[in-house]
Amino acid sequence: MNTKKLGFNSKLIHAGDYRDEFGSAVTPIYQTSTFSFKNAQHGADLFAGKEKGYIYTRIGNPTINVLENKLAELENGYRGIALASGMAAVSTVYMGLLKQGDHMISTGAVYGPSRGVMETHFSKFGVEYSYIDTSDLNELKNAIKPNTKLLYLETPANPTIQLTDIKKASQIAHEHNILVCVDNTFCSPYLQKPLDLGADVVLHSLTKFINGHADIVGGVIITKEEDIYNNLRKTMVYMGGNMDPHQAFMVIRGVKTLSLRIEKAQKSAMKIAEFLENHPKVEWIKYPGLKSFEQYELAKEQMDGFGSMISFGVKGGYDAGKVLMDNVHLATLAVSLGGVETLIQHPASMTHAGVSKENQLAANITDGLVRYSVGIEDVEDLISDLEQGLDKIN
Ligand SMILES: *Cc1c(COP(=O)(O)O)cnc(C)c1O
């Protein structure tokens, strides 16, 4: 079926669909490492690329392919590459698009390991980098060097909820022949489509909103152009960060309810944000749907909804943050985000504890910052859970 002209929800269910000879209604799990050839010539033709088909699961697999095609269609991209994890997607993009002597510009508050692998591993191969405030387009212009080859954006950034204008940043980058990659994990294609806004590559940790059930780790890269796709596909096949067929099956199942989950969660997030904004123990709050959010206009323009990630600061800093962690009961104290269950975490003592104090502050990660990923529980229950937790801070 040609699903290209269908709406987003129809695509969630049907894009990438594949019917086997038994007519199974959902995509089966092809749990096999290798595929037999009909004869010597068939094998030779597959290897030569003269015939389409499957050779070996690291190179391609029908279950994984359904997921890749579905996600590529949802992002309005050319094709997708599924990987073992979000970090496999990030490091495959760096490996494929950068070489010795190249320079990358990225968001300072980018996902910690996306920065860590650049600073500790890619730097060993002579890749240079600048971590800046990409929401400031003048800072971006000033950071461009003759050897800058990649602009790597995360918007909203994690955990500060800072937005970068994808359209304007991409225009600036393209004037200098710089490719643009956006980590779209916090939004999913339901809320933001970076390729439509000018990016060349989009990637996701499928672990979060797209799978949405906190039971799988996975990643995907989607490109707008064929040549970048071919380069990154080859990089994935050589580096070996491929997804497993069973993982792909789980994500195909999870993604079907993406719109329903996000709609429910973001409606609750708005109510929770309003509750927090008026709470005496809350020093500040960042949620793109609040009128007080500095980049509210950009959020309205660039995103199709405000999402379900909230960051807020509690009065009393580091210790107060820990008190809240220890006194919420419905919200699960865990890192990660985007699942049907509400999660809460304290970056200063958890996800970003390994980042130096100086870099934490440069990226606006303060001691009292709490990150809250709203799930699909009843919002009244979530608010009373937060209320009694905040009451324990003195
Ligand atoms: C979780 C996350 C990643 C890494 O994904 P994994 O699946 O954990 O490897 C990358 N970027 C963002 C924004 C994330 O939240």
The ligand as a Tripos MOL2 file, in Angstrom:
@<TRIPOS>MOLECULE
LIG
   15    15     1     0     0
SMALL
NO_CHARGES

@<TRIPOS>ATOM
      1 C1         18.4810    8.6240   25.8170 C.3       1 LIG1
      2 C2         18.9850    9.6170   24.8410 C.ar      1 LIG1
      3 C3         20.0110    9.2900   23.9380 C.ar      1 LIG1
      4 C4         20.7400    7.9690   23.9550 C.3       1 LIG1
      5 O1         19.9050    6.8990   23.6630 O.3       1 LIG1
      6 P1         20.1080    5.3950   24.2210 P.3       1 LIG1
      7 O2         18.9910    4.6720   23.5760 O.co2     1 LIG1
      8 O3         20.0530    5.4460   25.7020 O.co2     1 LIG1
      9 O4         21.4520    4.9380   23.7360 O.co2     1 LIG1
     10 C5         20.3780   10.2560   23.0180 C.ar      1 LIG1
     11 N1         19.7860   11.4670   22.9980 N.ar      1 LIG1
     12 C6         18.8130   11.8060   23.8620 C.ar      1 LIG1
     13 C7         18.2040   13.1560   23.7840 C.3       1 LIG1
     14 C8         18.3790   10.9020   24.8020 C.ar      1 LIG1
     15 O5         17.4080   11.2590   25.6680 O.3       1 LIG1
@<TRIPOS>BOND
     1     1     2 1
     2     2     3 ar
     3     2    14 ar
     4     3     4 1
     5     3    10 ar
     6     4     5 1
     7     5     6 1
     8     6     7 2
     9     6     8 1
    10     6     9 1
    11    10    11 ar
    12    11    12 ar
    13    12    13 1
    14    12    14 ar
    15    14    15 1
@<TRIPOS>SUBSTRUCTURE
     1 LIG1         1 GROUP 0 **** ****
